[in-house]
Amino acid sequence: MGHRHHFHLDQGDHSITVNVGPGRSGEIELLVDGKVVAYQKEHRAGMNVLTGELPEEPAHPFRVLLRQPHLVPSMPRCTLELDGVEQPMPERLVL
C-alpha cells in the first residue's frame, strides 16, 4: 500500500498544491490558494492532467501533469505547465 503525496509550488502571490491519494488509484486534488479547483476520483498509470486558473484579472490558465510510472512502482512526478513552460513541483512532507 502506498502513501499520500503532496506537491507544492508558489507562483507569484499564489500557491499551487497537488494532493495525490495513496496507492496507484488514489484521488488527485488540485488546490489554488488552499481552494480545490480540480478533482479526479482516481489516477492511472501514465499521465494524468488537471487544469486550473490563477485568480487574476484576467484569469491565468495552467495545467498540472502528474506522471505515474507504468511498470516500476515508484513515486509520481508532478509538473506545472504555465505559459508553455514546464516547472517541476517539489514534493513536500506533510505530517
C-alpha positions as CSV (number, residue, x, y, z in Angstrom):
1,M,0.0,0.0,0.0
2,G,1.4,3.4,-0.9
3,H,1.1,6.7,0.9
4,R,-0.2,10.1,0.0
5,H,2.0,12.5,-2.0
6,H,1.8,16.3,-1.7
7,F,3.4,18.7,-4.2
8,H,3.6,22.4,-3.8
9,L,4.8,25.5,-5.7
10,D,4.4,29.2,-5.1
11,Q,3.6,31.1,-8.3
12,G,3.8,34.9,-7.7
13,D,1.3,35.7,-5.0
14,H,-0.5,32.3,-5.4
15,S,0.1,28.8,-4.1
16,I,-0.5,25.7,-6.1
17,T,-0.8,22.3,-4.3
18,V,-1.4,18.8,-5.6
19,N,-2.5,16.1,-3.2
20,V,-2.4,12.5,-4.5
21,G,-4.1,9.7,-2.7
22,P,-2.4,6.5,-1.6
23,G,-1.7,3.7,-4.0
24,R,-1.9,3.7,-7.8
25,S,-5.6,4.6,-7.8
26,G,-5.9,7.3,-5.2
27,E,-7.7,10.6,-5.9
28,I,-6.0,13.8,-7.1
29,E,-6.8,17.3,-5.8
30,L,-5.6,20.5,-7.3
31,L,-5.7,23.5,-5.0
32,V,-5.0,27.1,-5.7
33,D,-4.6,29.3,-2.6
34,G,-6.0,26.5,-0.5
35,K,-9.2,26.0,-2.5
36,V,-9.9,22.9,-4.5
37,V,-10.2,23.9,-8.2
38,A,-9.9,20.4,-9.8
39,Y,-10.5,16.9,-8.6
40,Q,-10.0,13.5,-10.2
41,K,-11.5,10.5,-8.4
42,E,-8.6,8.2,-9.2
43,H,-5.3,8.4,-11.1
44,R,-4.0,6.0,-13.6
45,A,-0.5,4.8,-14.6
46,G,1.0,7.1,-17.2
47,M,0.0,10.8,-17.5
48,N,-2.8,12.5,-15.6
49,V,-3.7,16.1,-16.4
50,L,-5.6,18.6,-14.3
51,T,-6.3,22.2,-15.3
52,G,-6.9,25.3,-13.2
53,E,-6.7,29.0,-13.3
54,L,-4.8,31.5,-11.2
55,P,-7.4,34.0,-9.8
56,E,-6.1,37.1,-11.6
57,E,-7.7,39.6,-13.9
58,P,-7.8,38.1,-16.5
59,A,-7.7,34.6,-15.2
60,H,-4.4,32.8,-15.9
61,P,-4.9,29.2,-17.0
62,F,-2.4,26.4,-16.3
63,R,-2.1,22.6,-16.3
64,V,-0.6,20.2,-13.8
65,L,0.9,17.0,-15.3
66,L,1.1,14.0,-12.9
67,R,3.2,11.2,-14.2
68,Q,2.7,7.8,-12.5
69,P,5.2,5.2,-13.8
70,H,3.7,2.2,-15.7
71,L,5.9,-0.7,-14.8
72,V,8.0,0.0,-11.8
73,P,6.4,1.0,-8.5
74,S,7.9,4.4,-7.8
75,M,6.9,7.9,-6.7
76,P,4.8,10.0,-9.0
77,R,6.3,13.2,-10.5
78,C,4.4,16.4,-10.8
79,T,5.0,19.3,-13.2
80,L,3.3,22.7,-13.5
81,E,2.8,24.0,-17.1
82,L,2.2,27.7,-17.2
83,D,2.6,29.9,-20.3
84,G,4.1,27.0,-22.2
85,V,6.9,26.5,-19.6
86,E,7.1,23.3,-17.5
87,Q,8.4,23.6,-14.0
88,P,8.8,20.6,-11.6
89,M,6.7,20.8,-8.5
90,P,8.7,19.6,-5.5
91,E,7.2,17.0,-3.2
92,R,6.7,18.3,0.4
93,L,6.4,16.4,3.6
94,V,3.1,16.8,5.4
95,L,2.8,15.4,8.9
